[in-house]
Amino acid sequence: MAVGPWVSGNCRHVSGKGLGRRRLLLSAILTLIVGPACFVRAAAEGDPAWPRVPAGVEYVHRRVGDVPWAIHVVKVDRSRAGFDFVSTLGQGRICGLATVRRQVGTVGGELGRAIAAVNGDFFVIRSGPYQGDPTGLHIVAGELVSTSRGGAFWIDTEGGARIGEVHTRIRVTGPGGIDVQAGLNQQRADDAAVLFAPVFGDSTRTSGGRELVLEAAGAEDWLPLRVGATCRGRVAAIREGGNAPLGPNTVVLSIGPEKAGALAGLSEGAVVEIAVSSSPDLAGVRTAVGGGAILIQDGKPRSWQGSLPRHPRTAVGYNAEHVFLVVVDGRREGLSVGMTYVELAALMGELGCTDAINLDGGGSSTLWLGESVMNQPSDGRERAVANSLVLVDKGEKE
């Protein structure tokens, strides 16, 4: 399925090659790419339609009048030295939300200068103690902060972009045959176990059950939790009733009342092992965000059956030469109706993606570039979200 020519209506295109002396050449190239319906106008000072982009980055605002669609694409040259992707948490921890713009403001220093960003994974949006919890995989600066049993985007240890199904596992073993599978930094059911790390917040926010407060058992690395690592923790305290406090050097193993007997053999001073693994093996990975449906895998678009709704969408995809950050506006009468999964997969395929994944959409869909939000979020304002995926230039440190 095709989503139409590059533009039916108008197009705005900015690349890091400079608009000044190349304006006539750029106009000719755009005409060849998108047809005569595209026009190029002079860039106005401070106009968010013409954001500052460095060499190796292109931005295209694509409008399709027949549907209508408003599409925003950031195209990143993978061969450009210094470019990297990092992920952020809403307020630097699981519990809390912030806009993409605000999250970008936390990036700098050794991470480099933020160039572009999109919202990340689906998350717990309802008000309550676990608002902000990403539903899928999330790795921030090498720390596993949210586990996964679904699709994800990550940067491998060689710096390559990857998309695929990721399954993570946290196993806690101890004396007396204790062997527990645990979730991570999430709401705990009465018949389940969850490990809470300092990045979660000030306390576990649980109710009922038994909780083991664990501290480092030796001189080896203890925190943060990383995929592929096994760490040893000593039981510093055992609490009944839930909501144990979290400190900078402690984790809490919380187990629901229906499963509390699984820890009956443990007492203060006992040592347990926490093994963190994933399939595929993401040991050493520093950046990852979960997502929804994988749209394209190894050049093959996924198929869907039945009627599919149109919504605002955010996606990330890549091929051997480029990574693409994409936002499609929706729920905006006269501007853009949004896309179905089929239409989004077709768009990513037309861009040349061999692999692509849908991220959180709806009112969360946000594309930030050059100090401005380029799209028109469907809520009428920027929505506070759980996490973001940020393109940075490590060659320009702030």
Secondary structure, DSSP 8 states (H G I E B T S, - for coil): ----SS-BS-EEEEETT-SSTTHHHHHHHHHHHH-TT-------TT-TTS----TTEEEEEEEETTTTEEEEEEEEETTSTTEEEEEEETTSSSS--B-HHHHHTT--GGG-EEEEEEE---B--SSSTTTT-BSS-EEETTEEEE--EEEEEEE-TTS-EEEEEEEEEEEEEEGGGEEEEEEESS---TT-EEEE-GGG-SB----SSEEEEEEE-SSS--SS--TT-EEEEEEEEEEESS--B--TTEEEEEE-TTTGGGGTT--TT-EEEEEEEEES--TT--EEEE-S-EEEETTEE----S----B-EEEEEE-SSEEEEEEE--SBTTTB--B-HHHHHHHHHHHT-SEEEE---GGG--EEETTEE-S--TTSS---BSEEEEEEETTS--
